[in-house]
Amino acid sequence: MPNADAKLLPHPHIEVDWVGASEFEAHRAGGPRLRIDGDSKSAPSPFDTLLAAIATCAATDVVSILAKQRTPVRALRVAVEAQRVEATPRRLASAILHFSVTAPGATQAKAERAVELAVTRYCSVRSSLLADIPVTWTVRLGT
């Protein structure tokens, strides 16, 4: 439940322009454009984009947390495994974020804690989803 006393901050307007067929371009005014294809033929679908947004939001925080711990990330990949509800609307039912992190000097425990904090506390995209949608994770620390 959102905090009733929380101060609201405006987010820059997002514009979505229809390109043709099921293709659109989303962007901030004057900003870079993101192609989205409802049929997943020429670009990620809206749902693919949602999953990518969850993963990149959390990954950004993992990179930041590990850098603050003086174990900078050399490589990071997130594979997203998701399930959708079969009935319309085919919303997200659950997601598992599989993090593969290479951060010299990081321990498995520190990498796991960084991912946990990123997903459960700092990722604004994850926090914007329904609370009953489980988003879990795994962490594999590379060398």
Protein Blocks (a to p, Z undefined) as FASTA:
>chain_A
ZZfkbccddddddddddfbhjbccdddehiacddddfklmmbccfklmmmmmmmmmmmmm
mmmmmmmnopacfbdcddddddddfbdcdddfbdcdddddddehiafklmmmmmmmmmmm
mmmmlmmpcfklccdddddddZZ
